[in-house]
Amino acid sequence: MAEPKSEQRIDELMQELLELLEEKVQDEENQELLEAYREQEGATDEELDAFEQYYSIRLPEDFRAFYKRKNGSGYAFHVLFPGDAAQNEDMVFYMLSLEQMKREHDGTVEIRMEDYFSEEEMLELDPRIKPYLHQKSWITFGKLGGGSLYLMLDFDPTEQGTYGQIIIFKHDPDFVYYVAENFTELLEQSNRNLREIDVIEY
């Protein structure tokens, strides 16, 4: 039976990601993190199903495909580089395991933007994102080592958005930004940016 198209594309992007990491990671400490990433196992279908049931969500197929191969990236080993490296506007994230995602999310308190922002400031918000700073239907799967950036799946977009779209919360000043329509697009963007980087430094 042929593998679904989304899984085939994720396989291609993950192989490209590994090749880029092997090229760009050069110092000894990061080589050890890379080796740990190589050995990182994936989540089972049962674990992914349980995660969906726990939050009453449906994980996008491309996201599931990645996590079936790698259940996160290991603490502080940055593997996602969304943004625009050519304009020096790229960001770096390590990926949480399913268990880390649950610990990060449980206890989330919703904060509406209207409680802290003027109407004029809220006009800067992408129309695909509902006006929150924190939302229980946003699930963090990526973080910057220091914790000032959070990469999230959005399971409650506006009518203009897409279920499971990728958004970022940035701290200081606090705001939320749209990144990609889906996880595949995020990986394509990330790999493209990673190609622009000479050496990965932490």
N, C-alpha and C positions, 0 to 999 in steps of 0.2 A: 504494500500500500504506500502511495506517495506521501511524503511528508508535506503538511500544509505549507502554503506559500509563505505565511508569516514566520514559521519556524525556520524555513530555508534561509530567509533573509536575515533572521537573527543569527543563525549559524555563520553566515558570511561576515556579518558585522563583528561578531565576537572573535572570529579568527583574525580579522583585520585589526581589531583592538589589541589582541595578544601580540601580534607582530609589531605593532606600533610601540607597545609597552616595552617589548624586548629591545627595540631600537633606541628608545628615548630614556629608559631607566639605566643609569650608568654607575652611580656610586654603590658601594658595597651594602650599605644599610637598606637602600631601596631595592637592591637585587634580592635581599632576603624577603622583603615584602612581596616582591613579584613572584618568588618561588612559592610563597604561601598562597598567593592568588591562583597560581597554576594548579595547586593541589586542592583548592576549595571545591567542595562537593555541592551539588545542586539540591534543591528541595524536592520532596516527593509530591506526586499528584495529591496524595492524601493530606499532606501538610498545606499545600496551596488551597485545596478545597476547604479545609478547616479554617484557614485564614479568611476566605471569602464568607463563610458562614458566620464567623465571629463578628464581622463588621457588616454583614448583609450587603455585600458588594459583589460585583463581577469583575475580576481582574482582567485587563486586556490580554488577548492571546499572545501578543508579542512580549509583554512583560512576563507572563507565565513562562514563555519559552526561554527567556533569559534565566529566570530563577530556577528552572528545572536543570540548568547547566551550572549555574553559580548562585548559591544562596548568599548574596552579598559579595563584597570584595575584600573583606578583612578590615580591621580598624585602621583608619587614616591612610589606607592605600588608595589614592585618588585614581579613578579610572574613567570618570565622566568629566568632559570639558565643554559644557554648553556655552553659548555666547558667540562672540566673533573675535577669534584670535588675531585676524588680520588687522583689526582696529583696536587691539589690546583691550577688548571687552569680554574676554573669556573668563570663566569661573571654573573651579575645580571641586569635585565631590568624590567622597568614598561612598560605597553602597552598603546599606544596612541589611542584615539578615532578617528573615521574617520575624524572629523572636525580638530582635532589636527594634524593628518597626512597631511591634505591639507595645514594647516598653516606652518607646518614644511617644506613641499616640495616646495610650490610655491615660485618662486624667486631663485631656485637652479641654480647655475652657474656650468657648467661642467668644470672639471679640469683633464687634461690628465696626467698620471704618467710620461710620457716621458719628460715633462717640468720640472720635479723636481728630477727624479731618473735616475741613470745610468742604462745601459743595464744589468749590473751584478745584481744590486739591484732589477730590475724588474723581474729577473728570479725567485725571491722568491714568486711572485704572482701565486696563484693557476690558472692552465690553464683553469678552467671553468669560470673565471672572466675576463672581458675586462679591459684593463689597464687604469683605471680612479681612481681618489681619490673621485670625486663627479660626478654623472651621473644623467641626468634627468629621466632615466628609472629605477632608484633605488628609492624605496619609503620606507622611514623610518616608522616603526610601533612600535619600541621599543627603549627606551633610558635608560641609567643610570642616576640617579637623577642629578649628576653634569654635564651631557651632554658631557662626554668624550668618550662615546661608543654609537654607533648607530646600531641598528639591522634592516636590510632592506630586502625587497623583490626585487629580481633582475629580471626585465622584459626584459633584453637585454644581456643574457649570450653569451658566445662563443659557437661554435658548440659542444664542449665537455660538456657544462653545460646543465641545465634544466630550462625552462621558469618558473619563480616564485621561483627559488632557494633562500635559505637564506644566506645572507652574513653579515659581521660586518665591520664597519669602526671604527678604533681605533685612537684616537688622542694622539700625543706626545709620540713616533714618529708616524706620520700619515701613516696608511697603511690599506689595505682592506684584509679580510680573509674569506674563505669559511667556512660555518657552517653546512648546511644540504641541502639535495636535495629538501625537501618539509617541510611544516609546521608541518605535523604529526610527521616526524622524529625529528624536533626541540623539540616538546612537549615531545616526548619519552625520548630524551636526557636530557631535562630540569628536568622532573620528576625523572629520575634516579639520577641526581645530587642532587636534593632536598632531596631525601631519605638519602643521605650521610651527610647532614648538621644537626647538633644537634639542633641549634636554629637560626632563622632568625634574624639578627641584621642589623639596618640601621644607 
